[in-house]
Amino acid sequence: MSLDLTLRLIEAVNATPAGSTTLVDVDGPADVAIANRWTAATGNSLLVVHPHAVEIMRGRMVDPIGALPENRRPGYRLWVYTNFHCNLACDYCCVSSSPRAARRVISVEETAALVRDAADTGVRELYITGGEPFMLLDLDERLHAATSALPTTVLTNGMLWQGERLRRLDALPRDRLTLQVSLDSATPELHDRHRGAGSFDRALAGVRLALDLGFRVRVAATLGHDAGNSESELGSLFDGLGLDDDQRVVRRVARQGEANAGLTVTRASLVPEVCVTADGVWWHPVAATDPSMMVADAWSPLDAAVEAIRDEYRRHRLRSDILASTFPCA
C-alpha cells in the first residue's frame, strides 16, 4: 500500500505545475503520515488533509503566517466582546449595538476561564470590547482577571465614568491596562452626526478624565465617506492631548452591522483577528455578528479554534498566490 501511494504521489505531483496544487486519494491516518513524510523529503508541501484525500502543492510553500509581523499573526491577540448592549446607537456600528440590543454577556467566571485558556494558547494581548463594556457595572472584575494574565486594552466611548463606575475605574491597575476611547473628529459636528448629539463633548471629557487618572489612553477614530479633512484635524487634537503615535488609531467604516456603506470585508480579504463572543468564535471583531464570519459556536478549546483559523488563512493566501501566478498582467 505504501509503495502504491508513493507512486501515486510522484505521478500526481510531477504532473502539477510548480506552485500549483493537486489532490491525492488516501485511506486513513497511515496514508496521511506517508504523504507527510514524502512531501517533507521531496521539497513539496502538504497543505490540507481532506476526509479522503490530501492536498499537495508542488514546491515548498513559504508560510504566510510566518511572513506576517509577529503582532499581526492570528492568535497574537484575542478580542473579547463582553456584551453587546450600549448607551449609544451609532449609525455605523459594525455589530448593531444599542440600548435595545440583546446583552449577550460573557460572565466574570467565563471571562476568567477564557483568559486562562488564552494565556495557555499563546495569546499575547487581550482586547475587550462591546457594545459598551462599561455598561457592565462589574466590568472591573473582568479587567482584574484579564490584566493579571495579559496586557489588556478595553474599548469604550468614555461616557459612563461616574459614581460607582468611576470608583471602580480608579481602582484598576495602570501598568497593564489601556483605555481606548472612540473619538471620530476634532469637532462635534461629524462625531455627533453618527453617534448622537452631545456625544463628542462627553467622549472628549472621558479622554481627559482617563489621562488625569493616570491611565494609558489611546484614541480611536472611525472615518466614513463624509470624513473630509477629519484625519488631519484629528492630528492636531491628538497633539494637544499629548498622545504619541502609538496612542492614535484611525480606521475606516466596514460595511457590517448598521453600516450601509463602507469597506466590504470577507474571510479571504481580512487578516484574521481571533474574536470571542457569547455566541462563539469569529474571524474578526469587525464582523462578530456576520454568520459568514463565524468559526466555531463555542470558544473552548480556544487553541483548536485558533489553529483552524490559521489553517484557513494559509489556504486563502495560497489560493491568492496561485491565482496571481496563473494570470500575470505583465
C-alpha positions in Angstrom: 0.0 0.0 0.0 2.8 2.4 0.9 4.6 1.8 -2.5 1.3 2.3 -4.4 0.7 5.6 -2.5 4.2 6.8 -3.1 4.0 6.1 -6.8 0.6 8.0 -7.0 2.2 10.9 -5.1 5.1 11.0 -7.6 2.8 10.8 -10.6 0.4 13.4 -9.4 3.0 16.0 -8.3 5.1 15.5 -11.4 2.0 16.3 -13.5 1.4 19.5 -11.5 3.0 22.9 -12.4 5.3 24.3 -9.8 3.3 26.4 -7.2 0.0 24.7 -8.0 -1.9 22.0 -6.0 -3.2 18.5 -6.6 -5.4 16.1 -4.7 -4.2 12.5 -4.0 -6.6 10.0 -2.5 -5.7 8.5 0.9 -7.2 5.9 3.1 -6.8 6.8 6.7 -4.2 8.3 9.1 -1.4 5.9 8.0 -1.6 7.2 4.4 -1.6 10.8 5.6 1.6 10.1 7.6 3.2 8.6 4.5 2.2 11.6 2.4 3.5 14.0 5.0 6.9 12.2 5.1 7.1 12.1 1.4 6.4 15.8 0.8 8.9 16.7 3.5 11.6 14.6 1.9 10.9 15.8 -1.7 10.6 19.5 -1.1 6.9 19.7 -1.6 4.1 20.9 0.7 1.2 19.0 2.3 -1.4 21.8 2.7 -4.7 20.3 3.7 -6.0 16.9 4.9 -9.5 16.3 3.5 -11.7 13.4 4.5 -10.4 11.0 1.8 -7.5 13.0 0.2 -4.5 15.2 0.8 -3.9 18.5 -1.0 -0.3 18.9 -2.0 1.5 21.9 -3.6 4.4 21.2 -5.8 7.3 23.1 -4.3 8.0 24.5 -0.8 5.5 27.0 0.4 6.5 30.0 2.4 4.3 30.0 5.5 2.1 33.1 5.0 1.7 33.4 8.8 5.4 33.4 9.4 5.7 36.1 6.8 3.5 38.4 8.8 4.9 40.7 11.5 4.6 38.9 14.9 1.9 41.2 16.2 -0.3 40.6 13.1 -0.3 36.8 13.3 -3.6 35.1 14.1 -3.7 34.3 17.8 -1.2 37.0 18.8 -4.1 39.0 20.3 -7.6 37.9 21.3 -10.7 40.1 21.0 -13.5 39.6 23.5 -17.0 41.0 23.3 -18.0 41.1 26.9 -21.5 42.3 25.9 -23.4 43.9 23.0 -25.7 46.5 24.6 -24.6 50.1 24.6 -25.6 53.5 25.8 -25.3 54.8 22.2 -26.8 53.7 18.8 -24.1 54.7 16.3 -25.3 54.5 12.7 -22.3 52.6 11.5 -21.8 50.2 14.4 -20.4 47.0 12.9 -22.2 44.8 15.4 -25.5 46.8 15.7 -25.0 47.7 19.4 -27.5 50.0 21.0 -29.6 50.3 24.2 -32.0 47.9 22.7 -29.5 45.2 21.6 -29.6 41.8 23.2 -27.0 41.9 26.0 -25.1 38.6 25.2 -22.9 38.9 28.2 -19.8 36.9 28.9 -19.8 36.5 32.7 -17.0 37.2 35.1 -16.3 33.5 35.6 -16.4 32.8 31.9 -14.0 35.7 31.3 -11.5 34.3 33.9 -11.6 30.9 32.2 -11.2 32.4 28.8 -8.2 34.5 29.9 -6.5 31.4 31.3 -7.2 29.5 28.1 -5.9 32.4 26.0 -2.6 32.6 28.0 -2.1 28.8 27.6 -2.8 29.1 23.9 0.0 31.7 23.5 -2.1 34.9 23.2 0.0 37.9 24.0 -2.6 40.7 24.2 -6.3 41.0 25.1 -8.7 43.5 23.6 -12.1 43.9 25.5 -14.9 45.4 23.5 -18.7 45.5 23.1 -21.3 47.1 23.0 -20.1 49.4 25.6 -18.1 47.3 28.1 -18.6 49.8 31.0 -22.4 49.1 30.8 -21.4 46.2 33.0 -21.0 47.5 36.5 -18.8 44.6 37.3 -16.5 45.1 34.3 -13.7 45.8 36.7 -13.8 42.2 37.9 -13.2 41.0 34.3 -10.4 43.5 33.8 -8.7 42.5 37.0 -8.7 38.9 35.7 -7.5 40.0 32.3 -4.7 42.2 33.4 -3.4 39.6 35.9 -2.6 37.4 32.9 -2.0 39.6 29.9 -1.7 43.3 28.8 -5.3 44.4 28.1 -6.9 47.2 26.1 -10.6 48.0 26.7 -12.6 49.9 24.0 -15.1 52.4 25.3 -16.9 55.6 24.4 -15.7 57.0 27.7 -19.1 58.4 28.8 -20.1 56.3 31.8 -17.3 57.1 34.3 -19.4 58.5 37.1 -20.4 57.3 40.6 -19.7 53.7 41.3 -18.3 53.1 37.8 -15.8 55.9 38.4 -14.8 54.5 41.8 -14.2 51.0 40.2 -12.3 52.5 37.3 -10.0 54.4 39.6 -9.2 51.1 41.4 -8.0 49.3 38.2 -4.2 48.7 37.6 -2.4 51.3 35.4 0.6 49.2 34.3 -1.2 46.6 32.1 -4.4 48.3 31.1 -5.0 50.7 28.2 -8.3 52.6 27.7 -9.1 53.1 24.0 -11.7 55.8 23.6 -13.7 56.4 20.4 -13.5 60.0 19.0 -14.3 60.4 15.3 -13.5 64.0 14.7 -11.8 67.1 16.1 -15.1 69.0 16.5 -18.6 67.9 17.5 -20.4 68.1 14.1 -19.1 64.9 12.5 -18.8 62.8 15.6 -22.3 63.7 16.8 -23.8 63.1 13.4 -23.1 59.4 13.7 -23.0 58.9 17.5 -25.7 61.3 18.8 -26.0 64.9 20.0 -23.6 65.7 22.8 -21.5 62.6 22.4 -18.4 64.4 21.3 -18.1 66.6 24.4 -18.7 63.7 26.7 -16.2 61.5 24.9 -13.5 64.2 25.0 -14.2 64.7 28.7 -13.8 61.0 29.1 -10.4 61.1 27.4 -9.2 63.9 29.6 -10.5 62.1 32.8 -8.7 58.9 31.9 -5.5 60.8 31.3 -5.9 62.7 34.6 -6.4 59.4 36.4 -3.0 58.2 35.0 -4.2 55.6 32.6 -2.5 54.9 29.3 -5.0 56.2 26.7 -5.5 55.5 23.0 -7.9 57.5 21.0 -9.6 55.7 18.0 -11.4 57.4 15.1 -13.7 55.6 12.8 -13.9 57.6 9.5 -16.7 57.2 7.0 -17.1 58.6 3.5 -18.1 62.0 4.9 -14.9 62.4 6.9 -13.4 65.2 4.8 -10.3 66.6 6.4 -11.0 65.0 9.8 -7.9 62.9 9.8 -5.5 65.9 9.6 -7.7 67.9 12.1 -7.6 64.9 14.4 -3.8 65.0 14.3 -3.9 68.5 15.8 -6.3 67.4 18.5 -4.2 64.3 19.4 -1.1 66.6 19.6 -3.0 68.8 22.0 -3.8 65.8 24.2 -0.2 64.8 24.3 -0.8 61.5 22.5 2.1 59.6 20.9 1.8 57.9 17.5 1.1 54.5 19.1 -1.8 56.1 21.0 -3.7 57.1 17.9 -5.9 54.7 15.8 -7.6 55.7 12.6 -9.8 53.2 10.8 -12.4 53.1 8.1 -16.0 52.0 8.3 -16.7 48.4 7.4 -19.9 47.5 5.7 -21.2 45.4 8.6 -24.0 45.7 11.1 -25.7 49.1 10.9 -23.3 50.4 8.2 -24.9 50.5 4.7 -21.7 51.8 3.2 -18.0 51.2 3.7 -15.4 48.6 3.1 -16.7 45.2 2.1 -14.9 42.5 4.1 -14.7 38.7 3.7 -12.7 35.9 5.4 -10.5 35.9 2.3 -9.8 39.6 2.4 -9.1 40.1 6.1 -6.1 39.0 8.0 -7.9 37.3 10.9 -8.0 38.7 14.4 -9.4 35.9 16.6 -12.6 37.1 18.3 -14.8 35.6 21.0 -18.4 36.5 21.9 -21.0 34.8 24.0 -22.1 33.0 20.7 -18.7 31.6 19.7 -15.5 32.4 17.8 -15.3 34.7 14.9 -12.8 35.5 12.2 -12.6 39.2 13.0 -14.1 41.7 15.5 -15.4 43.9 12.8 -17.8 41.1 11.7 -18.6 39.5 15.0 -22.3 39.1 14.1 -21.9 38.1 10.5 -22.9 34.4 10.1 -20.3 34.0 7.3 -17.5 35.1 9.7 -18.3 32.5 12.4 -15.6 30.0 13.0 -17.0 27.9 15.9 -20.1 28.1 18.1 -18.0 27.6 21.3 -14.7 29.1 22.3 -13.3 26.2 24.3 -10.9 24.7 23.5 -9.5 28.0 22.2 -6.3 26.5 20.8 -8.4 24.4 18.3 -10.2 27.5 17.0 -7.0 29.4 16.7 -5.4 26.6 14.7 -8.4 26.3 12.5 -8.2 30.0 11.7 -4.5 29.8 10.9 -5.1 26.8 8.6 -7.9 28.6 6.7 -5.8 31.7 6.4 -3.0 29.7 4.9 -5.4 28.3 2.3 -6.7 31.7 1.4 -3.2 33.1 0.9 -2.1 30.1 -1.1 -5.1 30.3 -3.5 -4.5 34.0 -3.9 -0.8 33.4 -4.7 -1.6 30.7 -7.2 -4.2 32.8 -8.9 -1.7 35.7 -9.2 0.9 33.4 -10.7 -1.6 31.9 -13.1 -2.8 35.3 -14.5 0.1 37.6 -14.8 -0.7 41.0 -16.2 2.8 41.8 -17.5 
